[in-house]
Amino acid sequence: MRYLIRIAPKEAYMPADQANLLARVRTVVQPHQSKAINLRVTPNAIEFDLFCAPGTDLPPILASLENLGKVMTCKQLGIPPGAVDAQRIISEARQLFNEHRFWEVHEVLEDLWKACEGQEKQLVQGLILCAAALVHAQKNETGVVWSLLTDALARLKDQPPSYYGWDIDKFRTHFNRVLAEQNLDFPTV
């Protein structure tokens, strides 16, 4: 079983703390025969993927994580998607983006991307690649950020100015500036 775990940390962390935090989380979950991977540090949370055997009792694992902070999210992953509703998906993705939950943005948009064709598919993939770049920033893997943003911006070029309420022009302008200045910051969408 795979879960997304989000913890409100008791102290402030930066992406540079990612490796040490992942080691701490792994030490906590290993006695429960569970594994943590892909830890990300956001302004409000520490988030990671937790793998457990089917039937694993989650409450003891979640309780053992409380020494890092309050568990805010424990969401099972790998559940088949429902009907693809572009407006609903984009609305959810925008909310997640504004909460710096970029990994979830990527996951939510992937179902829409699979259902799209042509230019719309390129647009959604551009949004996914931006989210993926920001996930790498949260994991302190800055080397890949710039190439992902470059690819994303190529896919967002010549797209409509707006997509179900997502201001694509403003988004593209923001990341063109970020790329030109090599100074990463996160817009509100």
N, C-alpha and C positions, 0 to 999 in steps of 0.2 A: 504494500500500500504506500502511496506517495501523498504527502501533505505539504501545504505551504504553511509555515509557521512565521508569525510576525510578533515581535516582542517590543514593547515600549521600554527602552533601556533605563536603568536607574541612574546612569551617567551618560554624558555626551560622548559619542564616538564619531570618528571620521572614517572614510574609506581606507585610509592607511592602516587602520586597526583591524581590517578584515581578516588577515591571516591569524592573528592572535585570538580574535573572537571565534573564528571557526574551530580552532583547536580547543578552546574552552567548551563550546557547544558539543563537539564530538566527545569530549571527556564526560560530559553530563549524560549524553544519550547512549553511549556505548554499553554501559551496564544493562540497558533495556533491550539489548540486541537490535539496536536501531542505528541508522547512519544519517549524518547531516552532510549536505553538499551545497555548493553555490550560495554561500552566505553573502548578503548584500547589506550595506550600511546606508540608510536614508537619514534625512534630518530628524525623522520622528520614530524610526524603528530599526531593529535588526531583523532581517528576514532570511529564511533559508528553506531548502527542501529537506524534508524528513522522510526517510524510507524505513518502514516497519514491516514485519511479517503480518499477513492477514490474521485478524483476530487479536492483534496486540492491544493490550489495555492502555489507551492513550492518557487517561488522567494522571497516572504516576509519572509519565514522561513529562507532561506539561507542568506538573507540580515541581519536578526537579529543575525545570528551566526558570522558575520564578526567582532564583538567585540572580539572574541577569536582568529581570524586570517582569512586568505584567504581560502575560500572553494575550494579545489582542485578537489574533486570527489563528485558527486551526482549520484549514480548508482542504478537504480531500481533492486531489487532482486526478486527472485521467478519466473523468466522468464524461461520457459522450455529450456533445453539445445538443441543445434544443434547436428549434427552428431559427434560421438566420434572419434577424431583423436588423438591418443596417442602422437605422436610427437609434435603436436601443443599444446596440453594440458600441456605436460611436459615442453615445452619451456616457455609457459606463467607462469606456476607454479614456474619455476626457477627465472624468472625475478621478480615476485612478492616476492619470498623468499628473494632475494637480496635487495629488497626495504623494508624489514621488514613488509610486508603486509601478515602476517601469516594467518590471518583469511581468506583472499581471497585465499591463497594457499590451505587451507582446502576445501573451496567451489569448486574451480576449479578441484581439484583432485577427489572430490567425484563422479563426473560424470564418470570419467575414472574407478574408483574403482568399480562402479556398473556394468560396462561392462566387467570387468576382471574375471578370474577364477584361481583357484589353487595358485601356488607360486607367480604369478604376482599380484594376488589380495592381497596376504600378503605383498608384497613389497610396493604396493601403499598405503595400510593401514598403514604400518610403516611410510611412508612419511607423511601421514595425521596426525598420532599420534604425530610425532615430531612437526608439525605445530601447532597442538592443544596445546601441552605443552608450546610452545612459546607464543601463545595467552594468556594462563593463566599467564605467566610471565608479559606480557604487562598489564594485569588487576591487577597486584600485588597480585595474588593468587598463591604464590610460593609453597604452600603445595602439590598441585596436580602435579606440574611440574615433579618431580622425578619419580613418579609412571607411568606417561604417557611416559616418556622417556624410562623407563625400558621395558614397553610393546612394544614400537616402536622398540627398539633395538632387542628384541626377534623376532619380525617379519622380521627385516632386516638381521638377521643372516643367513648365507649360501645363500644369494641372489647373483645374478650376480654382477660383479664389477662395471657395468655401466648400466644405463637405459635411453635410448634416450638422451644421453649426460649428464645425472645427474651422477656424480661420487659417486656411492653408497659406495664403499670402503672408500673413504676419508670422506664422510658424517658419516658413521658408526663409524670410528675411532675417529672423532671429538666428537661425542656425547658419546662414551664410555669414553673418557677422561673427558668430562664435568660431566658425572654421577659419575665417580670415585672421582673427585675432589670436587663435589658439588659446582661448580663454573660455572655459566651459561654465555656463550658467544655465539655469532651467527656467523656461518661460511658463506662464500660466496659459492654458488653452481653453 
